[in-house]
Each structure stands twice: as C-alpha cells, then as structure tokens.
C-alpha cells in the first residue's frame, strides 16, 4: 500500500506495531511487538525479541520488513498505512541499548513483563546465546 503519511507521525502515538517479516517463500508473517525510536535517524526503531524465534531467523535470511500500527493482540485496522524498511539484527551493547530504550518507553508495563520472563525462564532450558534484538529503518 502506498501512502503519503510520514511514518514518524503515524508511529509517534502507537504502542504496538505489527512487524511483518518474510519467509523464504515470500509469505509475510506478522508479529505484534513493542517498539521505540532508536538511534539518531528518526525513521530508525528498535524491537526486543528472543534470539531463537522465527522473526530473527527470517530477518537473518531476508532483511526486508513492513510495519503497521496494531493493537496488543496484533489486530490491524483496515485503513492502517503500511511502511517498508530494512531490518538488521543487533547483539552485544546495541542489543542492550535497544532493551533499555524499550524499558524506558514502556515503564511499569515492561518491568512487569520482565518479572514474568524471569519467573518463566526458571523453567526453561537456557540456550546460552547472546541477546539479539532487531533494529529497522523505514523508508519514509
């Protein structure tokens, strides 16, 4: 969908976006995510995720992404503009910086989610992989 709206204006008040990544077949996969403006470019955003999830594997294989504003359950309004961009995976200090930016943006909600992750992590096998997050830059 082509639109004349500026992504920064549309995303300014949004709490969630549907991050659309693409399978090798070209099939789109939507994931509702928290996001925040990240870095010096106003069209650059960061997303936290787990290292071994599908969206990380898809970004590794194909850096093209699209986003649309959505609700917490990933529902997208029929008239929501779609923005295209390129994503990259970040680890190390950049991944930590993305996580801290998300924590600042989402405040208490993030803290409560973090407690849940720690408690649920007690019952999961640890993979020992470094923290990986996603940074994407939109074209408009």
ROSE-4610 file (N, C-alpha, C; in Angstrom, 1 decimal, always signed):
// ROSE-4610
residu = [X/X/X/X/X/X/X/X/X/X/X/X/X/X/X/X/X/X/X/X/X/X/X/X/X/X/X/X/X/X/X/X/X/X/X/X/X/X/X/X/X/X/X/X/X/X/X/X/X/X/X/X/X/X/X/X/X/X/X/X/X/X/X/X/X/X/X/X/X/X/X/X/X/X/X/X/X/X/X/X/X/X/X/X/X/X/X/X/X/X/X/X/X/X/X/X/X/X/X/X/X/X/X/X/X/X/X/X/X/X/X/X/X/X/X/X/X/X/X/X/X/X/X/X/X/X/X/X/X/X/X/X/X/X/X/X/X/X/X/X/X/X/X/X/X/X/X/X/X/X/X/X/X/X/X/X/X/X/X/X/X/X/X/X/X/X/X/X/X/X/X/X/X/X/X/X/X/X/X/X/X/X/X/X/X/X/X/X/X/X/X/X/X/X/X/X/X/X/X/X/X/X/X/X/X/X/X/X/X/X/X/X/X/X/X/X/X/X/X/X/X/X/X/X/X/X/X/X/X/X/X/X/X/X/X/X/X/X/X/X/X/X/X/X/X/X/X/X/X/X/X/X/X/X/X/X/X/X/X/X/X/X/X/X/X/X/X/X/X/X/X/X/X/X/X/X/X/X/X/X/X/X/X/X/X/X/X/X/X/X/X/X/X/X/X/X/X/X/X/X/X/X/X/X/X/X/X/X/X/X/X/X/X/X/X/X/X/X/X/X/X/X/X/X/X/X/X/X/X/X/X/X/X/X/X/X/X/X/X/X/X/X/X/X/X/X/X/X/X/X/X/X/X/X/X/X/X/X/X/X/X/X/X/X/X/X/X/X/X/X/X/X/X/X/X/X/X/X/X/X/X/X/X/X/X/X/X/X/X/X/X/X/X/X/X/X/X/X/X/X/X/X/X/X/X/X/X/X/X/X/X/X/X/X/X/X/X/X/X/X]
num = [1/1/1/2/2/2/3/3/3/4/4/4/5/5/5/6/6/6/7/7/7/8/8/8/9/9/9/10/10/10/11/11/11/12/12/12/13/13/13/14/14/14/15/15/15/16/16/16/17/17/17/18/18/18/19/19/19/20/20/20/21/21/21/22/22/22/23/23/23/24/24/24/25/25/25/26/26/26/27/27/27/28/28/28/29/29/29/30/30/30/31/31/31/32/32/32/33/33/33/34/34/34/35/35/35/36/36/36/37/37/37/38/38/38/39/39/39/40/40/40/41/41/41/42/42/42/43/43/43/44/44/44/45/45/45/46/46/46/47/47/47/48/48/48/49/49/49/50/50/50/51/51/51/52/52/52/53/53/53/54/54/54/55/55/55/56/56/56/57/57/57/58/58/58/59/59/59/60/60/60/61/61/61/62/62/62/63/63/63/64/64/64/65/65/65/66/66/66/67/67/67/68/68/68/69/69/69/70/70/70/71/71/71/72/72/72/73/73/73/74/74/74/75/75/75/76/76/76/77/77/77/78/78/78/79/79/79/80/80/80/81/81/81/82/82/82/83/83/83/84/84/84/85/85/85/86/86/86/87/87/87/88/88/88/89/89/89/90/90/90/91/91/91/92/92/92/93/93/93/94/94/94/95/95/95/96/96/96/97/97/97/98/98/98/99/99/99/100/100/100/101/101/101/102/102/102/103/103/103/104/104/104/105/105/105/106/106/106/107/107/107/108/108/108/109/109/109/110/110/110/111/111/111/112/112/112/113/113/113/114/114/114/115/115/115/116/116/116/117/117/117/118/118/118/119/119/119/120/120/120/121/121/121/122/122/122/123/123/123/124/124/124/125/125/125/126/126/126/127/127/127/128/128/128/129/129/129/130/130/130/131/131/131/132/132/132/133/133/133/134/134/134/135/135/135/136/136/136/137/137/137/138/138/138/139/139/139/140/140/140]
x = [+0.8/+0.0/+0.9/+0.6/+1.4/+0.6/+1.3/+0.6/+1.5/+0.9/+1.6/+1.9/+1.6/+1.8/+3.3/+3.8/+5.1/+5.1/+6.0/+6.0/+6.2/+7.0/+7.3/+6.0/+5.2/+4.0/+3.0/+2.9/+1.9/+2.3/+3.6/+4.1/+4.3/+4.3/+4.5/+3.6/+2.4/+1.5/+1.1/+1.7/+1.4/+2.1/+1.4/+2.0/+2.6/+2.0/+2.4/+2.4/+3.3/+3.3/+3.3/+2.7/+2.8/+4.1/+5.1/+6.3/+6.1/+6.2/+6.0/+7.3/+7.7/+8.9/+8.5/+9.4/+9.1/+9.8/+9.0/+9.6/+10.3/+11.1/+11.9/+10.9/+9.7/+8.7/+8.1/+8.4/+7.9/+6.6/+6.1/+4.9/+5.2/+4.3/+4.5/+4.1/+4.8/+4.5/+4.4/+3.3/+3.0/+3.3/+4.0/+4.3/+4.0/+3.1/+2.9/+4.0/+4.6/+5.8/+5.8/+6.5/+6.8/+7.9/+8.0/+9.0/+9.3/+10.4/+10.8/+11.7/+11.6/+12.6/+14.0/+14.9/+16.3/+17.3/+18.3/+19.4/+19.1/+20.0/+19.9/+18.9/+18.7/+17.7/+16.3/+15.5/+14.1/+13.2/+13.7/+13.0/+13.6/+14.4/+15.0/+14.4/+14.0/+13.3/+13.9/+13.8/+14.3/+13.1/+13.3/+12.4/+13.1/+12.6/+13.2/+12.5/+13.3/+12.8/+13.7/+13.4/+14.3/+15.1/+16.3/+17.3/+16.9/+16.2/+15.9/+14.4/+13.8/+12.5/+12.4/+11.3/+11.1/+11.5/+11.1/+11.3/+12.8/+13.6/+15.0/+15.6/+15.2/+15.6/+15.2/+14.0/+13.5/+14.3/+14.6/+15.4/+16.8/+17.3/+18.7/+18.7/+17.6/+17.5/+17.1/+16.3/+15.7/+15.5/+16.2/+16.2/+15.0/+14.2/+13.0/+11.9/+11.4/+10.3/+9.2/+8.1/+7.0/+6.4/+5.8/+5.1/+3.8/+2.9/+1.6/+1.3/+0.7/+0.2/-0.8/-0.8/-1.8/-2.1/-3.0/-3.3/-2.4/-2.6/-1.8/-1.9/-3.0/-3.3/-2.8/-2.3/-1.8/-2.9/-4.0/-5.1/-4.8/-4.8/-4.5/-5.8/-6.0/-7.1/-7.0/-8.2/-8.2/-7.6/-7.6/-7.1/-5.7/-5.1/-3.7/-2.7/-1.9/-0.9/+0.2/+0.9/+1.9/+3.2/+4.3/+5.6/+6.6/+7.5/+8.5/+9.9/+10.7/+12.0/+13.0/+14.1/+15.2/+15.5/+15.6/+16.0/+17.4/+17.9/+19.2/+19.1/+19.9/+20.0/+21.1/+20.9/+21.9/+22.2/+23.4/+23.8/+24.7/+25.1/+26.1/+25.5/+26.4/+26.0/+24.8/+24.7/+23.5/+22.2/+22.2/+21.0/+20.6/+21.6/+21.3/+20.7/+21.2/+20.7/+19.3/+19.0/+17.6/+16.7/+17.1/+16.3/+16.1/+17.1/+17.0/+16.0/+16.1/+15.2/+13.7/+13.5/+12.1/+11.7/+12.6/+12.2/+11.8/+12.6/+12.2/+10.9/+10.7/+9.4/+8.2/+8.3/+7.1/+7.0/+8.0/+8.0/+7.5/+6.4/+5.9/+5.5/+4.9/+4.5/+5.6/+6.8/+8.0/+8.5/+8.5/+9.0/+8.2/+6.9/+6.0/+6.3/+6.5/+6.8/+8.1/+9.1/+10.4/+10.3/+9.5/+9.3/+8.8/+7.8/+7.2/+8.2/+9.1/+10.1/+11.1/+11.5/+12.5/+11.8/+10.6/+9.9/+9.7/+9.3/+9.1/+10.4/+11.4/+12.8/+13.4/+12.9/+13.4/+13.0/+12.0/+11.5/+11.9/+12.7/+13.1/+14.6/+14.9/+16.3/+17.1/+18.2/+19.0/+19.7/+19.7/+20.4/+21.8/+22.1/+23.4/+23.8/+22.8/+23.0/+23.0/+23.7/+23.7/+22.4/+22.1/+20.9/+20.9/+19.8/+19.6/+18.4/+18.5/+17.3/+17.3/+16.2/+16.1/+16.0/+16.7/+16.6/+16.2/+15.2/+14.7/+14.7/+15.0/+14.9/+13.9/+12.9/+11.8/+12.2/+11.6/+12.0/+11.3/+10.2/+9.5/+9.0]
y = [-1.2/+0.0/+1.2/+2.1/+3.4/+4.4/+5.2/+6.3/+7.5/+8.6/+9.9/+10.3/+9.4/+9.7/+9.5/+10.3/+10.2/+9.1/+8.1/+7.1/+7.6/+8.6/+9.1/+9.7/+10.4/+11.0/+9.9/+8.9/+7.8/+7.0/+6.7/+5.9/+6.6/+7.9/+8.7/+8.3/+8.0/+7.7/+6.2/+5.4/+4.0/+3.3/+2.3/+1.5/+0.2/-0.3/-1.6/-1.5/-2.2/-2.4/-3.8/-4.1/-5.5/-5.5/-6.2/-6.3/-7.4/-7.1/-8.1/-8.5/-9.8/-10.4/-11.4/-11.9/-12.7/-14.0/-15.1/-16.4/-16.5/-17.6/-17.7/-17.8/-18.3/-18.3/-17.0/-16.0/-14.6/-14.4/-15.4/-15.3/-14.4/-13.4/-12.5/-13.2/-12.8/-13.3/-12.1/-11.9/-10.7/-11.1/-10.2/-10.3/-9.0/-8.9/-7.7/-7.5/-6.3/-6.1/-4.7/-4.6/-3.2/-2.7/-1.4/-0.7/+0.6/+1.2/+2.5/+3.1/+4.4/+5.1/+4.8/+4.5/+4.1/+4.7/+5.4/+5.9/+7.3/+7.8/+9.2/+9.5/+8.5/+8.6/+8.5/+9.5/+9.5/+8.4/+7.7/+6.6/+5.2/+5.2/+4.0/+3.6/+2.3/+1.8/+0.5/+0.3/-1.0/-1.8/-3.1/-4.1/-5.2/-5.5/-6.6/-7.9/-9.0/-10.3/-11.4/-12.6/-13.7/-14.1/-14.7/-15.0/-16.1/-17.1/-18.2/-18.3/-17.1/-17.1/-16.9/-17.2/-17.2/-15.8/-14.7/-13.4/-13.1/-13.6/-13.4/-14.2/-15.4/-16.3/-15.7/-15.2/-14.6/-13.3/-12.5/-11.2/-11.6/-12.7/-13.1/-13.5/-14.1/-14.6/-13.5/-12.6/-11.5/-10.3/-9.2/-8.0/-7.1/-7.4/-6.6/-6.8/-5.6/-5.7/-4.7/-4.9/-3.9/-3.8/-2.6/-2.5/-1.7/-2.0/-1.4/-1.2/-0.1/+0.0/-1.0/-1.6/-2.7/-2.5/-3.4/-3.4/-4.5/-4.7/-5.6/-7.0/-7.4/-8.7/-8.8/-7.8/-7.8/-7.5/-7.0/-6.6/-5.3/-5.3/-4.1/-3.5/-2.2/-1.5/-1.6/-1.8/-2.0/-0.8/+0.4/+1.6/+2.0/+1.1/+1.5/+1.5/+2.6/+2.6/+1.6/+1.1/+0.1/+0.8/+0.6/+1.2/+0.2/+0.4/-0.6/-0.2/-1.1/-0.8/-2.0/-1.8/-2.8/-3.0/-4.3/-4.6/-5.2/-5.1/-5.8/-6.3/-7.4/-7.9/-7.3/-7.0/-6.4/-7.3/-7.4/-8.2/-7.3/-7.8/-7.1/-5.8/-4.7/-3.4/-2.8/-3.0/-2.5/-3.1/-4.5/-5.2/-4.7/-4.5/-4.0/-2.6/-1.7/-0.4/-0.4/-1.3/-1.5/-1.9/-2.8/-3.3/-2.1/-1.4/-0.2/+0.8/+1.1/+2.1/+1.6/+0.3/-0.2/-0.1/-0.5/-0.4/+1.0/+2.0/+3.4/+3.8/+3.4/+3.7/+3.1/+1.8/+1.1/+1.1/+1.6/+1.8/+0.6/+0.8/-0.3/-1.5/-1.3/-2.5/-3.4/-2.8/-3.5/-4.2/-3.5/-4.1/-5.4/-5.3/-6.4/-7.6/-7.2/-8.3/-8.9/-8.1/-8.7/-9.7/-9.3/-10.3/-11.6/-11.5/-12.7/-13.5/-12.8/-13.6/-14.2/-13.6/-14.2/-15.4/-15.3/-16.5/-17.6/-17.3/-18.4/-18.9/-18.1/-18.6/-19.6/-19.6/-20.6/-22.0/-22.1/-23.5/-23.8/-23.0/-23.2/-23.6/-24.3/-24.7/-23.4/-23.2/-22.0/-22.3/-21.4/-21.7/-21.1/-20.2/-19.6/-18.7/-18.4/-17.5/-16.0/-15.2/-13.8/-13.1/-12.1/-11.3/-10.8/-11.0/-10.5/-9.7/-8.5/-7.7/-7.2/-6.5/-6.1/-4.6/-4.0/-2.6/-2.5/-1.7/-1.5/+0.0/+0.3/+1.7/+1.7/+2.6/+2.8/+3.7/+3.5/+4.3/+5.7/+5.8/+7.1/+7.5]
z = [+0.0/+0.0/+0.0/-0.9/-0.9/-0.1/+0.6/+1.4/+1.4/+1.7/+1.8/+3.2/+4.1/+5.5/+5.9/+6.8/+7.3/+8.5/+8.4/+9.4/+10.8/+11.0/+12.3/+12.9/+12.1/+12.6/+13.0/+12.2/+12.4/+13.7/+13.8/+14.9/+16.2/+16.2/+17.4/+18.6/+18.3/+19.5/+19.5/+18.7/+18.7/+19.8/+20.4/+21.4/+20.8/+19.8/+19.2/+17.7/+17.0/+15.6/+15.3/+14.1/+13.6/+12.7/+13.1/+12.4/+11.4/+10.1/+9.1/+8.5/+8.7/+8.1/+7.1/+6.3/+5.2/+5.2/+5.0/+4.8/+3.5/+3.3/+2.1/+0.9/+1.1/+0.0/-0.3/+0.5/+0.3/+1.1/+1.8/+2.6/+3.8/+4.0/+5.2/+6.5/+7.5/+8.9/+9.8/+10.4/+11.3/+12.8/+13.5/+14.9/+15.6/+16.5/+17.2/+18.2/+18.2/+19.0/+19.6/+20.8/+21.3/+20.5/+20.4/+19.5/+20.1/+19.8/+20.2/+19.1/+19.0/+18.1/+18.7/+17.8/+18.3/+17.4/+18.0/+17.2/+16.8/+15.9/+15.5/+14.4/+13.6/+12.5/+13.0/+12.8/+13.3/+12.7/+11.6/+11.0/+11.4/+12.4/+12.9/+14.2/+14.4/+15.5/+16.0/+17.3/+17.9/+18.4/+18.4/+18.8/+19.7/+20.8/+21.6/+21.2/+21.3/+20.9/+21.6/+21.3/+21.8/+20.7/+21.0/+20.0/+19.0/+19.5/+18.6/+18.1/+17.8/+17.4/+15.8/+15.3/+13.8/+13.2/+13.8/+13.2/+13.1/+14.0/+14.0/+12.8/+12.7/+11.6/+10.2/+10.2/+8.9/+8.5/+9.5/+9.3/+8.8/+9.4/+9.0/+7.6/+7.1/+5.7/+4.7/+5.2/+4.3/+5.2/+4.9/+5.8/+5.5/+4.5/+4.2/+5.3/+5.7/+6.7/+6.3/+6.8/+6.7/+8.1/+8.4/+9.7/+9.5/+10.4/+10.5/+12.0/+12.4/+13.7/+14.0/+15.2/+15.6/+17.1/+17.5/+19.0/+19.6/+20.9/+21.7/+21.2/+20.5/+20.0/+18.6/+18.0/+16.6/+15.6/+16.0/+15.0/+14.4/+13.1/+12.3/+11.7/+11.9/+11.3/+9.8/+9.1/+7.6/+6.9/+7.5/+6.9/+7.4/+8.2/+8.7/+7.6/+7.5/+6.5/+6.8/+5.7/+5.8/+5.4/+6.2/+5.9/+5.7/+4.7/+4.3/+4.9/+5.1/+5.6/+5.5/+6.1/+6.2/+7.6/+8.0/+9.4/+9.5/+10.7/+11.0/+12.4/+12.6/+14.0/+14.7/+16.0/+16.8/+18.0/+18.4/+19.6/+20.5/+21.6/+22.4/+23.0/+23.0/+23.5/+22.8/+21.5/+20.8/+21.2/+21.4/+21.9/+23.3/+24.1/+25.5/+25.4/+24.5/+24.3/+23.8/+22.9/+22.5/+23.6/+24.4/+25.6/+26.6/+26.8/+27.7/+27.2/+25.9/+25.3/+25.4/+25.2/+25.3/+26.8/+27.7/+29.1/+29.5/+29.0/+29.3/+28.7/+27.4/+26.7/+27.4/+27.8/+28.3/+29.9/+30.6/+32.0/+32.8/+33.6/+34.5/+33.8/+32.6/+31.8/+31.5/+31.1/+30.8/+32.0/+33.2/+34.4/+34.8/+34.7/+35.0/+34.0/+32.7/+31.8/+32.1/+32.5/+32.8/+34.0/+35.0/+36.1/+35.6/+34.7/+34.1/+33.4/+32.6/+31.9/+32.8/+33.9/+34.8/+35.5/+35.9/+36.5/+35.5/+34.3/+33.4/+32.9/+32.9/+32.5/+33.5/+34.7/+35.7/+35.2/+34.4/+34.0/+32.6/+31.9/+30.5/+30.5/+29.5/+29.2/+28.7/+29.3/+28.9/+27.6/+26.6/+25.4/+25.3/+26.2/+26.3/+25.1/+24.3/+23.1/+23.6/+22.9/+23.2/+23.0/+23.7/+23.5/+22.0/+21.3/+20.0/+19.9/+19.3/+19.1/+17.6/+17.2/+15.9/+15.8/+14.9/+14.6/+13.1/+12.8/+11.5/+11.1/+9.9/+9.4/+8.3/+8.4/+7.5/+6.4/+5.2/+4.0/+4.1/+4.8/+4.8/+6.2]
